[in-house]
Amino acid sequence: MKIYTKTGDAGETSLFGGKRVSKAHIRIDAYGTVDELNSYIGLLRDQEIDQHHKTFLINIQQELFVVGAFLATPEESETLKNGKSRLKLDVFGKNEVAILEKEIDALDSQLEPMTHFILPGGNSMVSHCHIARTICRRAERACVLLQAEETVNLGVLQYLNRLSDYLFVLARMLSKQLQVVETKWIPSKNK
């Protein structure tokens, strides 16, 4: 199989099912941003973090491939002519969100309660985590825009929302493990 097909040279690409759309279509932006997030989580996973976090991040990367597949498949292409699912995937969202919530709760129970907003940074690993979180939020916004035009699996939206929460809590946990003092945002007083 060749890497290049030349079918996208005029600025269009194919979705699952064969429908051609502009590469500037919101659906392409949505799953492209999920792909960017997946790559950035790979960079985060390559940092010197403990094996538990690495393993959990690998699982997230695998789930993001599923998210991308859902986003690359318009509703009219989800079912094949024989009635079977094109993606051959079970319903996505409920179990995956529950796993994220369980991990968020486990990490959060080991952290001091938040009393202020926290400025991203303090260590490159923590910063990578915050960047992944903001890319996740952008992916979520793109999916919400897509949902305004076409059907989007609600589980995808819930998963991305919870994933950004997980990445925030992971950043806090990494700060604790690395003994980085979190910089709190303190509003300046008007003069």
C-alpha positions in Angstrom: 0.0 0.0 0.0 1.4 3.4 -1.0 1.5 6.2 1.6 0.5 8.8 -1.0 -2.7 8.4 -3.1 -2.8 11.9 -4.7 -6.6 11.9 -4.1 -6.3 14.8 -1.7 -4.2 17.0 -4.0 -7.2 19.3 -4.8 -8.0 19.9 -1.1 -10.6 17.2 -0.5 -10.5 13.9 1.4 -12.7 10.9 1.9 -14.6 10.0 5.0 -15.4 6.4 6.0 -18.0 5.3 3.6 -16.4 7.2 0.7 -18.1 10.6 0.9 -15.7 13.4 -0.3 -15.4 16.6 1.7 -13.2 19.6 1.9 -10.1 19.3 4.1 -11.4 22.5 5.7 -14.7 20.7 6.8 -15.4 20.9 10.5 -15.5 17.0 10.6 -11.9 16.9 9.4 -10.9 19.6 11.9 -12.6 17.6 14.7 -10.8 14.3 14.0 -7.6 16.1 13.0 -7.5 17.8 16.3 -8.1 14.5 18.1 -5.2 13.1 16.1 -3.1 16.1 17.2 -4.1 15.4 20.8 -3.2 11.7 20.4 0.3 12.7 19.2 0.7 15.1 22.1 -0.3 12.5 24.6 2.4 10.3 23.0 4.9 13.0 23.7 3.6 13.3 27.3 3.9 9.5 27.7 7.6 9.7 26.5 8.5 11.8 29.5 9.9 10.4 32.7 6.6 9.6 34.4 5.7 6.5 36.3 4.6 3.3 34.6 1.0 3.6 35.8 0.6 6.9 34.1 2.3 5.6 30.9 0.0 2.6 30.7 -3.1 4.7 31.3 -2.0 7.2 28.6 -1.5 4.3 26.1 -5.1 3.2 26.8 -6.2 6.8 26.2 -4.3 6.9 22.9 -6.1 3.7 21.8 -9.5 5.2 22.8 -8.7 8.3 20.8 -8.3 6.2 17.6 -11.8 5.0 18.3 -13.0 8.6 18.7 -11.3 9.5 15.4 -13.1 6.6 13.7 -16.5 7.8 15.0 -15.7 11.3 13.9 -14.5 10.2 10.4 -17.8 8.3 9.8 -20.9 10.4 8.9 -24.1 9.1 10.3 -25.4 7.9 6.9 -22.3 5.8 6.5 -22.3 4.1 9.9 -24.3 1.1 8.6 -23.3 -1.1 5.7 -25.8 -2.2 3.1 -26.0 -5.6 4.8 -27.1 -3.9 8.1 -23.9 -4.4 10.0 -21.9 -1.6 11.6 -19.1 -0.1 9.4 -16.9 0.4 12.4 -17.6 -2.9 14.1 -17.4 -1.1 17.4 -19.6 -1.3 20.4 -21.3 1.8 21.7 -18.6 4.2 22.9 -18.7 6.5 25.9 -20.3 5.2 29.1 -17.6 2.7 30.1 -14.7 4.8 28.8 -15.9 7.9 30.7 -16.4 5.8 33.8 -12.7 4.6 33.6 -11.6 8.2 33.3 -13.7 9.3 36.2 -12.4 6.5 38.4 -8.8 7.5 37.6 -9.6 11.2 38.2 -11.1 10.4 41.6 -8.1 8.2 42.5 -5.6 10.9 41.6 -7.6 13.7 43.1 -7.9 11.9 46.4 -4.1 12.2 46.8 -4.0 15.9 46.1 -4.6 19.0 48.2 -7.9 20.6 47.6 -7.8 23.5 45.1 -8.3 26.9 46.5 -7.1 29.0 43.6 -6.7 28.8 39.8 -3.3 27.3 38.9 -1.0 28.7 36.2 0.2 26.0 33.8 3.9 25.3 34.1 6.6 24.7 36.6 8.2 21.7 34.8 8.2 20.6 31.2 6.3 17.4 32.0 3.6 19.4 33.7 3.5 21.9 30.8 3.2 19.0 28.3 0.2 17.8 30.3 -1.4 21.2 30.2 -0.8 21.6 26.5 -2.5 18.2 25.9 -5.4 19.4 28.0 -5.9 22.6 25.9 -5.7 20.6 22.7 -8.3 18.3 24.2 -10.6 21.3 24.9 -10.1 22.5 21.3 -11.0 19.0 20.0 -14.1 19.1 22.1 -15.1 22.6 20.7 -14.6 21.3 17.2 -16.9 18.3 18.0 -19.5 20.7 19.4 -19.4 22.8 16.2 -19.8 19.6 14.2 -22.7 18.5 16.3 -24.5 21.8 15.3 -24.4 20.5 11.7 -24.4 16.7 12.0 -25.0 14.0 14.5 -22.0 13.3 16.8 -21.9 10.4 19.2 -22.6 11.9 22.6 -20.1 9.5 24.1 -17.4 11.2 22.1 -18.3 14.6 23.6 -18.5 13.2 27.1 -15.2 11.4 26.7 -13.3 14.5 25.5 -14.8 16.6 28.3 -13.7 14.1 30.9 -10.3 13.6 29.3 -9.5 17.3 29.7 -10.4 17.0 33.4 -8.1 13.9 33.7 -5.2 15.8 32.0 -5.7 18.7 34.5 -5.6 16.4 37.5 -2.7 14.5 36.0 -0.8 17.8 35.7 -1.5 18.4 39.4 -0.3 14.9 40.3 2.9 15.3 38.2 3.5 18.5 40.0 3.2 16.7 43.4 5.4 13.8 42.3 8.0 16.1 40.9 7.8 18.4 44.0 6.9 21.4 41.8 5.2 24.2 43.6 2.0 25.1 41.8 1.8 28.7 40.9 -1.5 30.1 41.9 -3.2 32.8 39.9 -3.9 35.7 42.1 -5.9 38.5 40.4 -4.1 41.9 40.5 -5.9 44.7 42.3 -7.0 47.6 40.3 -5.1 50.8 41.1 
